[in-house]
Structure formats: C-alpha cells, structure tokens
Amino acid sequence: MTVTLDKVDRQLLDCLQRDASLSLADLAEHVNLTTTPCWKRLKRLEESGVLRKRVALLDPETLGLSFTAFVHIKTSNHSETWYRAFVDAVTPFPEVMECYRMAGEYDYMMKVQVADMAAYDRFYKKLVNSIEGLTNVTSTFAMEPLKYTTALPLA
C-alpha cells in the first residue's frame, strides 16, 4: 500500500532520517509548523506504517563488528513449508542484519555482520546445521564500505 505524502510530510521524514533524536519543537521548526500539527502528522505517519521505528545507528567498527559478509543461498526446496522454516531459523540470528528472497541465480541473500573470520565461521556452521535443504551457500566479504545509508530517497 502506497501512502500519499505532501511536501511537509517528506520534509519531516527527511529530518527524522537524518536525526531521529530531534525534539518535536525542532522538527516543527524545520518544517515551519507549530508543535500540535507537527505531532499530528507524525502520528499519522506512524499509524500508516510509513514511520516504522526511530532508532540509533551504531558504528560496527567501534563495537568490534567490522567484518561484513554477504551470504548467497540456493535451495532445491521451494515449498511454503520450507520457506517458513527457513525464515523461522534465520530470524533469531543476531548476526543477520538483512535477509532477502531473491530472483536470479540465488534464492536468498543475507548481510551478516560479525567481528572477524572466526566469528563468521561459527555463524556459518550454525546456519548450515540449523536449516535442512541448502544446496549451496556462497559467501563474499566486504573489504571496505564505500556507501552506507538508511535514508530513503524522498524526492
């Protein structure tokens, strides 16, 4: 479901994407509103599902989690039952930052964030031993992050 956003909604969302810690008064000032209509817009954006969460972004390197792996998975089982079991198995892994069902050569892809190769190896062993029916698990490793953002293009 697509939600229609006006210019002020987009400005509010852009401000929040850049700094979710802004106070209501600061947000209202940025979009040229008083606090009450600004708060009402934020509530509407939350209720419509456009604004899902307000979170803090942590620095993986500072926390000793600078090893990024992209894991590509193939399976020969494409049943709904297997899919549900796969999702249920992968979701609890804290190392899995993102996971997607894919079109193309691989069936699934996940982004994994860990401390180092040894930590990745432990994750890999846990993964392949917790899910039946994986036919190929291929990993590639990021050498250097060139761009990272969580901000969606709102223009």
C-alpha positions as CSV (number, residue, x, y, z in Angstrom):
1,M,0.0,0.0,0.0
2,T,1.5,3.3,-1.0
3,V,0.8,6.4,1.1
4,T,0.5,9.8,-0.4
5,L,2.9,12.3,1.2
6,D,2.9,16.1,0.8
7,K,6.0,18.3,0.9
8,V,5.8,18.8,4.6
9,D,5.5,15.0,5.3
10,R,8.6,14.5,3.1
11,Q,10.5,17.2,5.0
12,L,9.5,15.7,8.3
13,L,10.6,12.2,7.2
14,D,13.9,13.6,5.8
15,C,14.7,15.4,9.1
16,L,13.9,12.2,11.1
17,Q,16.0,10.0,8.7
18,R,19.0,12.3,9.4
19,D,18.5,12.7,13.1
20,A,15.7,10.8,14.9
21,S,16.6,12.5,18.2
22,L,15.3,15.9,17.1
23,S,12.7,17.2,19.6
24,L,9.1,17.8,18.4
25,A,9.8,21.6,18.7
26,D,12.9,21.3,16.5
27,L,11.0,19.1,13.9
28,A,8.2,21.6,13.8
29,E,10.6,24.5,13.3
30,H,12.3,22.7,10.4
31,V,9.0,22.2,8.6
32,N,7.5,25.6,9.5
33,L,4.7,24.2,11.7
34,T,3.7,24.6,15.3
35,T,4.1,21.5,17.5
36,T,0.5,20.3,17.5
37,P,0.1,19.9,13.7
38,C,3.6,18.5,13.5
39,W,2.8,15.9,16.2
40,K,-0.5,15.0,14.4
41,R,1.5,14.5,11.1
42,L,4.0,12.3,12.9
43,K,1.2,10.2,14.5
44,R,-0.5,9.8,11.1
45,L,2.9,8.7,9.5
46,E,3.3,6.2,12.4
47,E,-0.2,4.9,12.1
48,S,0.0,4.5,8.3
49,G,3.2,2.5,8.7
50,V,5.4,5.0,6.8
51,L,7.3,5.7,10.1
52,R,8.1,2.3,11.5
53,K,10.7,3.0,14.1
54,R,13.1,5.6,15.5
55,V,16.4,4.0,16.2
56,A,20.1,4.8,16.9
57,L,22.6,3.7,14.3
58,L,25.7,2.1,15.9
59,D,29.2,2.1,14.5
60,P,30.1,-1.6,13.8
61,E,33.9,-0.9,13.7
62,T,33.9,0.8,17.1
63,L,31.9,-2.1,18.5
64,G,34.4,-4.7,17.0
65,L,31.9,-5.9,14.4
66,S,33.6,-4.7,11.2
67,F,33.6,-8.0,9.2
68,T,30.7,-7.9,6.7
69,A,29.7,-10.9,4.7
70,F,27.1,-11.3,2.0
71,V,25.8,-14.9,2.0
72,H,24.1,-16.2,-1.1
73,I,21.9,-19.3,-0.6
74,K,20.4,-21.8,-3.0
75,T,17.9,-24.5,-2.2
76,S,16.1,-27.1,-4.2
77,N,13.1,-26.9,-1.9
78,H,10.7,-24.0,-2.7
79,S,7.7,-25.1,-0.7
80,E,5.8,-22.8,1.6
81,T,6.7,-25.1,4.5
82,W,10.4,-24.9,3.8
83,Y,10.2,-21.1,3.3
84,R,8.6,-20.7,6.7
85,A,11.1,-23.0,8.3
86,F,13.9,-21.0,6.7
87,V,12.6,-17.6,7.9
88,D,12.0,-19.0,11.4
89,A,15.5,-20.4,11.5
90,V,17.3,-17.2,10.2
91,T,15.3,-14.5,12.0
92,P,16.8,-15.2,15.5
93,F,20.4,-15.0,14.3
94,P,21.6,-11.6,15.6
95,E,24.4,-11.6,13.1
96,V,22.0,-11.4,10.2
97,M,21.4,-7.8,9.5
98,E,19.3,-8.2,6.4
99,C,17.8,-11.2,4.5
100,Y,16.1,-11.2,1.2
101,R,14.3,-13.7,-1.1
102,M,15.9,-13.2,-4.5
103,A,15.2,-13.5,-8.2
104,G,18.1,-14.7,-10.2
105,E,21.0,-17.2,-9.6
106,Y,20.5,-17.4,-5.8
107,D,17.3,-17.9,-3.8
108,Y,18.2,-15.9,-0.8
109,M,20.8,-13.4,0.2
110,M,21.7,-12.1,3.7
111,K,24.0,-9.5,5.1
112,V,25.9,-10.7,8.1
113,Q,27.9,-8.5,10.5
114,V,30.5,-10.2,12.8
115,A,33.8,-9.5,14.4
116,D,36.1,-11.5,12.1
117,M,36.6,-14.6,10.0
118,A,36.5,-16.9,13.0
119,A,33.2,-15.4,14.1
120,Y,31.9,-15.8,10.6
121,D,32.9,-19.4,10.6
122,R,31.0,-20.0,13.8
123,F,27.9,-18.3,12.3
124,Y,28.3,-20.3,9.0
125,K,28.4,-23.6,10.9
126,K,25.3,-22.6,13.0
127,L,23.5,-21.6,9.8
128,V,24.1,-24.8,7.8
129,N,23.4,-27.0,10.7
130,S,20.1,-25.4,11.5
131,I,18.5,-25.5,8.1
132,E,17.9,-28.6,6.0
133,G,17.8,-28.4,2.3
134,L,20.5,-25.9,1.5
135,T,22.2,-26.9,-1.7
136,N,24.7,-24.0,-2.0
137,V,25.9,-21.4,0.5
138,T,28.4,-19.0,-1.0
139,S,29.9,-16.0,0.8
140,T,31.6,-12.9,-0.3
141,F,33.3,-10.5,2.1
142,A,33.3,-6.7,2.0
143,M,36.8,-5.2,2.0
144,E,35.7,-1.6,2.5
145,P,32.3,0.1,2.9
146,L,32.0,2.8,0.3
147,K,28.5,4.0,1.0
148,Y,26.1,3.1,3.8
149,T,22.8,4.9,4.4
150,T,19.4,4.1,5.9
151,A,17.9,7.2,4.4
152,L,15.4,6.5,1.7
153,P,15.2,8.9,-1.3
154,L,12.1,11.0,-0.7
155,A,12.4,13.5,-3.6
